[in-house]
Amino acid sequence: MIEYELVRHDRLKGIRLFVNTIRIRSAHMHHDLELLYVLKGNGDVLIRSQSFSLCAEDMILINAYESHEIISSQQDFTLIIIQFSPHFLQDYCPLRYLIFPAGNVRNMASEEEYGEMQQLVIASAASYLSGDMYSGLGTLSALSRLLHLIMKCTRPQEISEAEYSRRRKNEHRLKQISDYIELNYQNQIRLSDLAEKEGITVTHLSHLIREHFGISFQEYVRNKRLEHAVRMIHGSYTLSEISDFCGFSELKYMTRAFQDAFHMTPQEYRNITGGGQKYVPEGSTEYIWPDDDALHMLESITREKDVL
């Protein structure tokens, strides 16, 4: 399932920043660009049909309207996530017309350039999370310089107004598809029923999903069911009950989904991640750190790097 996420910029116009520890974040997309910087752990980021393995100090930039999901290889896969509107620098840079190449930014920059990028990510996060009267200016200053360096190193492709309009038009249809599957994932969902609801052919819908999400319709639905199964895995339900509740027709299909995502069975996942995990509360697949705790973590990581 691809969720359409509505990003809210409650603190700064056009910018949202937070620190997140993730087990699994199923496929989703949004209007904002998104920068991921790994603080701890290892995991995979899937963008369309490409998978990128990331570890501590790696960075990746995801385009607006680009489907992506995050799967942890460890319990403590923790990231700084910066979401920013394609319009927030519109008077200075046409971000909405730029398509950044997929991949680890670390591999596209020189050691000196990447070192500065890391400092700017930490600086923008520290400023944003501090919430003081100068936080907006500090965040904007660091993020603007960071984006300038990323553009210099990655050389994004510029698209036309017509292509940008096409992407916006597809956004509305994809959101409707997302909402439908979110409400019906526990039941049997057929591609033909969804195509009829949208007034398009099965072939057209299948191609639309593959083009924008990089996965098949069946994979798309399975991932949503898996995310809900992960939320339930540490409760009192049996594995068969979880499988039924989350819409898997048989337990073996849920088992296969866990093995594909985490390289272990649901029971193994329950045993390994059920021992009082510190960061991700029971029933959740991600944990957004409170600002003060996130700041303490950043300070601790910075001190460790200074010692090294």
N, C-alpha and C positions, 0 to 999 in steps of 0.2 A: 504493500500500500504506500502511495506517495501522499504525504500530508502536505497541504498548503499552509505554511506557517505565516501568520500575520505578525510581523515584527513591530513592536511598539517602542518609540523613542521618547520615553517618559522623562529622561533626565537632560539629554542634550539633543538639539534638533538634528535629526539625520544620523545619529550615532547611538548604538547600544553596545555595551561591553560587559562581560561577566566571566567568571571562572567556573568551569563545569567539570565534574568527574562523571564519566560516562561508562556504562556497561554496553548499552546498545542504543543508538538513536536511529530509528528506522528511516527509510527513505523519505525525504521531505524537500521542499523548495520554498523560496520566498522572493520577494521583490528586491531585497537587499543583496549586496555583495557580502561575503563572509570570509574573514581571515581567521585561520586556526593556527595557534602556536602551542606546541606541546611542552608542558611544564614537567610532567612525570609520566612514566609508563610507556607502553607501546600499544599500537592499535592500527586498524585499517580504515582508510577513508575511501569510499566508493563514489566516484563521480561518473554518472552515466554508466558506461560499460567498463570503465577503468578502475583498477584498485591500486591504492598507494599505501604502502606500509610506512608508518611514521613512528619515530621515537623521540625522546627528550631533545628539545631545542630545534626540532624540525618545524617547518611552516608551510602552509598551503593556502592559496587564495581561490575561492569558489565564486563563479559569476552569478549574477542575478538570474533567476528562473532556471537554475541548473540543479537538477535533482542530485542529492547526495545523502549518504548514510555513514554512520560511524559505528564501528564495532571494536570493542576493547579486547586486547590480548592479555591484559592484566586487570586486577581489581582497581588499580589506582591510575587509570588513564585520565589524566587531568590536563585541561587545555584552557588557555586564554582564548575567548571567542569575541571577535570584534565584528559587529554587523553595521553596515553603513549604507545609506541610501545612494543610489546612482546619481541623485540630484544634489547631494549636500555640498558639492564643490562646483556646481554647474556654471558659476560665473568665471571659473578659472580653469576647469578641466572637464571635458565631455565624457565623464565616466560611463554614462548610459550607452554610449556608442562604442565602448571598448570591450573586447572579449579577451580575457587573460588566458594564456595556455595552462592546461592542467599539469600539475606536477609539484614536486617539492621545491620551493623557492630556493632552498639551501643549495641545490644542485645547479641553479641558474646564475648565481652571484659569486663574486670573488670572496675570499675569506674576509677581507677588510670590509667590503660592502655588507656582507651578511652579519658581521659582528655589530655594525652600526644598526642594522635592522633589528637585531635582538634587543639592543639597548632601547630602541624607540618603542618596541612593543611593550617592554616592561615599563617604560616611562609613561606611555599613554594609559596603561592599565592602572598604574599607581596614582596618576592624576585623576582619572575618572572615578576610581573607587574611594578616593579621599573625600570627595564631596565638599571640598572647601570652596571659597568664593572664586578661586582662580582655576578650579578644576577644568572648566570648559575650555579656557584658553590653552591650558597645558595639554589637554587631550587633543585638541584640534591641531596645535603646533606639531606635536609628535606624530600624529597620524598623517598629516599632510606630507611631512618629510619622508615618512615610511612609504607612503604610496608613490612618491616621486622616485624613490630608490627602486621599488618593485617594478614600476613601469620602465625604468631605465634598463633593468636587468632582464625582464621577461618579454619586452617588446610586444604589447598586446595588439591584436587585430582590430581595426576600426570598421564598424558596420554602418550601413546606410540607414536613413530615416525609415525607409520602407521595411527593412529587416527588423528594425526596432519595433515598428508598429505591428508586424506579424507576431513577434514574441509577446507583445501585450495582448493581442487578440487571443492567442493560445492560452494565456494565463487564466482567463475567465473560464474557458472550457475545462482546463486541468483542475481548477479549484472545484468545479461542480463534480468532476469525477472523484476527486479526493473526498469530498463531503459524502458522496453516496457510499463509497467503500468503508469509510469510517463508521457509518451507521449500520452497515450490513455485513461486516466481516465475520460475524458469528454464524451466518447463514451461507448457503450455497450462492455464489455469485457467478453468473455466466457473462462472458464477454458479449454475447448476442443481446442479452437483456439491457446491458449498459449502452450498447451501440444504438439500440432502438430508442432508449430514453433520450439520448443525445441527438437523435435524428441523423445519424451517419452510418455508413456501412461498417461491418465487422472488420474488414480489411483496413479501412481508413483509421478506425480506432486503434487497432493493433499496431499499425505503423506509427501513430501519434504517440502511443505509450512507449514504444521502443525508441523512437527518435528523441524524446525528451527525458526519459528515465533510464534508458540504457539497459532495461530488463524487460522480460516478457510480462504479460498480464498475470499469469499464474505466479511468477516470482514476486510480483508487485503485491498480490493479495497475501501470499505466504509470509512475507516480511512483516506485514501488519499483525497477522496472527502470532508470529514469533514474538514481537515486542510485547504483546499482552501476556503471552505465556511466561516471559521473563519476569513480568511484574507479579505473577501469581506463584512463581516457583518456590518461594520460601514460606508460603502459607500452609494451611492444614489440608489442602486439597491433594488427592492422589494425582499421579501423572495422567491417568485416564480421564479424570474429571477436568483437569486443566485442558487436555486435548479437546474434549467435547465442548467445553465452554468457549474456547478460542476459535472454534470453527474447523479444526482439523477433522477429516472424516474418519481417520484412524490414528492411534497412538504412533504407529510406525512413521507416519508422515511428519508428526511433530518431532520425533527423534531424528529424522533425517535433516530437518531444518536446523536443529541444535548442532548437529555434527557439521553441517555446512558452514554455519556461522562461527561456532566456538570450538570445533574439532573435539567435541565430547558429547556424550549422551545427556538428556535432561537430568537423570539421576546424578551423574558425575558433576554436572554444573551445580545442582542443588547442594551437593556435598562440599564442593570446593569454595563456593561463594557464600555459604550459609553460616560461616563461623564468626559472626559478629562483625561484619564488614563495617569499617569506620565511616566511610564517606557516603555510600549510597544507601539510603534508608530502605527498609523492607517495603516491597510493593512498588518500587521506583526503578527506573533504568538509568536515571541521571540525577545528579545533585548539584544545584547551583549554590555556590558558596556565598554566605553573607559577606558583605563588603569588608568588615573588620577582619574576619578570618582569612579572606582572600589576600588582604594586604599583609597580614602576618606571614602567610605562605610566601608571597613574593619577596618580602624582606629576608626570610630565612634562606630562600634559594639564592638570592643575590649575595648574601654573606658567604654561603658555601662556595660560590663561584670565585669570590674575592680571595678566599683562603687558598683555593686551588691555583 
